Amino acid sequence: MVADGVVLVLGGSSGIGAALVRRLAAGGRSVVFTHRTGAERAADLVAELGGRVRTVPCDVRRPEDLTAAFDAAGETLTGVVHCAGAWTYTRLDELTLDELDDSWALNARSVALTLQEAGRRLSDGGSVVVVSSVAAELAPARQTSYVMGKAAAEAAVRVAAKELGRQGIRVNAVRAGATDTPQLRATTGEAAIEAMAKAPALRRLGDPDDVAAVITFLLGADAGWMTGTVVEATGGLR
Ligand SMILES: NC(=O)c1ccc[n+]([C@@H]2O[C@H](COP(=O)([O-])OP(=O)(O)OC[C@H]3O[C@@H](n4cnc5c(N)ncnc54)[C@H](OP(=O)(O)O)[C@@H]3O)[C@@H](O)[C@H]2O)c1
């Protein structure tokens, strides 16, 4: 990440994205982050972090919202993080066209549009990070739409790294493992969460800041020779 300039965090009002906004603000960065349903949470975060942090509404499934979020970030944009994403636990025989289309728009298509827009707006030294999931590789049961979306997002990252590399822009993905966020608590039963906490080598759930730390590293100059990579932040889930 170039030391100055704005970082745009898509999906910064909760969970991993909110931890990242806090971490970037603590490092003195200017941040524009987006919210969708969490306007109040977003306003609270801005109030907590002060003047260098702003929030704008955005549904990343809507291309015009994505363009508006980039517009709001302005011309000094040096980093972009795509953190918006959601899963369901739907059996293959219960999958609907609506769910497939919705998950694709959120978890895959919006990533391609973000990479496209980042290529137009970032300059030499810019960095893009996409939050993926270890599910893209482990392919758990009852996650067809999510696994498809995240695997496609990782593929888009690898292609974009090649296309945007000639402009000096780096593009990487972070695969989170089970991370203790509002979404995990809202979608997953207590027994399943307990099992997830025992699975990694480090024997606990990830904290949102565990993942935010890796994203921050990838944004920064110390990761200046890394592009087109998919980094795991899972506590050792193999
Ligand atoms: N938690 C885990 O165990 C885990 C594991 C692997 C990967 N991940 C990935 O990590 C990322 C963050 O997830 P999280 O667990 O931190 O979830 P979270 O607490 O629900 O936060 C999700 C964020 O994405 C935003 N968002 C959701 N749908 C959106 C849409 N259509 N348009 C724009 N923004 C949208 C939310 O905004 P509002 O709240 O304002 O609506 C929120 O800021 C996701 O990509 C998820 O797939 C999470």
The ligand as an SDF file (V2000), in Angstrom:
LIG
                    3D

 48 52  0  0  0  0  0  0  0  0999 V2000
  -16.9070  -15.2710    9.1900 N   0  0  0  0  0  0  0  0  0  0  0  0
  -16.3930  -16.3580    8.6160 C   0  0  0  0  0  0  0  0  0  0  0  0
  -16.3130  -17.4460    9.2210 O   0  0  0  0  0  0  0  0  0  0  0  0
  -15.8640  -16.2650    7.2060 C   0  0  0  0  0  0  0  0  0  0  0  0
  -15.1120  -17.3330    6.7060 C   0  0  0  0  0  0  0  0  0  0  0  0
  -14.6010  -17.2790    5.4180 C   0  0  0  0  0  0  0  0  0  0  0  0
  -14.8290  -16.1500    4.6450 C   0  0  0  0  0  0  0  0  0  0  0  0
  -15.5710  -15.1310    5.1240 N   0  0  0  0  0  0  0  0  0  0  0  0
  -15.7960  -13.9780    4.2520 C   0  0  0  0  0  0  0  0  0  0  0  0
  -15.4270  -12.8010    4.9240 O   0  0  0  0  0  0  0  0  0  0  0  0
  -16.1730  -11.6930    4.4040 C   0  0  0  0  0  0  0  0  0  0  0  0
  -16.7900  -10.9140    5.5370 C   0  0  0  0  0  0  0  0  0  0  0  0
  -17.7230  -11.7680    6.2150 O   0  0  0  0  0  0  0  0  0  0  0  0
  -18.0710  -11.5880    7.7670 P   0  0  0  0  0  0  0  0  0  0  0  0
  -18.1270  -12.9230    8.3640 O   0  0  0  0  0  0  0  0  0  0  0  0
  -17.2320  -10.5120    8.3650 O   0  0  0  0  0  0  0  0  0  0  0  0
  -19.6190  -11.1290    7.6460 O   0  0  0  0  0  0  0  0  0  0  0  0
  -20.4630   -9.9250    8.2470 P   0  0  0  0  0  0  0  0  0  0  0  0
  -20.1350   -9.6950    9.6760 O   0  0  0  0  0  0  0  0  0  0  0  0
  -21.8860  -10.2150    7.8910 O   0  0  0  0  0  0  0  0  0  0  0  0
  -19.9950   -8.6880    7.3510 O   0  0  0  0  0  0  0  0  0  0  0  0
  -20.2970   -8.7060    5.9800 C   0  0  0  0  0  0  0  0  0  0  0  0
  -20.1120   -7.3170    5.4040 C   0  0  0  0  0  0  0  0  0  0  0  0
  -20.4840   -7.3690    4.0220 O   0  0  0  0  0  0  0  0  0  0  0  0
  -21.5290   -6.4310    3.7860 C   0  0  0  0  0  0  0  0  0  0  0  0
  -22.4300   -6.9590    2.7640 N   0  0  0  0  0  0  0  0  0  0  0  0
  -23.1400   -8.1070    2.7790 C   0  0  0  0  0  0  0  0  0  0  0  0
  -23.8620   -8.2210    1.6520 N   0  0  0  0  0  0  0  0  0  0  0  0
  -23.5960   -7.0990    0.9200 C   0  0  0  0  0  0  0  0  0  0  0  0
  -24.0100   -6.6130   -0.3390 C   0  0  0  0  0  0  0  0  0  0  0  0
  -24.8890   -7.2730   -1.1030 N   0  0  0  0  0  0  0  0  0  0  0  0
  -23.5090   -5.4430   -0.7860 N   0  0  0  0  0  0  0  0  0  0  0  0
  -22.6450   -4.7550   -0.0210 C   0  0  0  0  0  0  0  0  0  0  0  0
  -22.2070   -5.1400    1.1770 N   0  0  0  0  0  0  0  0  0  0  0  0
  -22.6850   -6.3060    1.6310 C   0  0  0  0  0  0  0  0  0  0  0  0
  -22.2010   -6.2230    5.1170 C   0  0  0  0  0  0  0  0  0  0  0  0
  -22.8630   -4.9650    5.1310 O   0  0  0  0  0  0  0  0  0  0  0  0
  -24.1270   -4.6540    6.1020 P   0  0  0  0  0  0  0  0  0  0  0  0
  -23.8500   -5.3560    7.4090 O   0  0  0  0  0  0  0  0  0  0  0  0
  -24.1100   -3.1650    6.2060 O   0  0  0  0  0  0  0  0  0  0  0  0
  -25.3430   -5.1740    5.4070 O   0  0  0  0  0  0  0  0  0  0  0  0
  -21.0070   -6.2770    6.0600 C   0  0  0  0  0  0  0  0  0  0  0  0
  -20.3290   -5.0610    6.0800 O   0  0  0  0  0  0  0  0  0  0  0  0
  -17.1830  -12.3010    3.4230 C   0  0  0  0  0  0  0  0  0  0  0  0
  -16.6940  -12.2050    2.1130 O   0  0  0  0  0  0  0  0  0  0  0  0
  -17.2530  -13.7610    3.8550 C   0  0  0  0  0  0  0  0  0  0  0  0
  -17.6510  -14.5970    2.7830 O   0  0  0  0  0  0  0  0  0  0  0  0
  -16.0870  -15.1570    6.3870 C   0  0  0  0  0  0  0  0  0  0  0  0
  1  2  1  0
  2  3  2  0
  2  4  1  0
  4  5  1  0
  4 48  2  0
  5  6  2  0
  6  7  1  0
  7  8  2  0
  8  9  1  0
  8 48  1  0
  9 10  1  0
  9 46  1  0
 10 11  1  0
 11 12  1  0
 11 44  1  0
 12 13  1  0
 13 14  1  0
 14 15  2  0
 14 16  1  0
 14 17  1  0
 17 18  1  0
 18 19  2  0
 18 20  1  0
 18 21  1  0
 21 22  1  0
 22 23  1  0
 23 24  1  0
 23 42  1  0
 24 25  1  0
 25 26  1  0
 25 36  1  0
 26 27  1  0
 26 35  1  0
 27 28  2  0
 28 29  1  0
 29 30  1  0
 29 35  2  0
 30 31  1  0
 30 32  2  0
 32 33  1  0
 33 34  2  0
 34 35  1  0
 36 37  1  0
 36 42  1  0
 37 38  1  0
 38 39  2  0
 38 40  1  0
 38 41  1  0
 42 43  1  0
 44 45  1  0
 44 46  1  0
 46 47  1  0
M  CHG  2   8   1  16  -1
M  END
$$$$
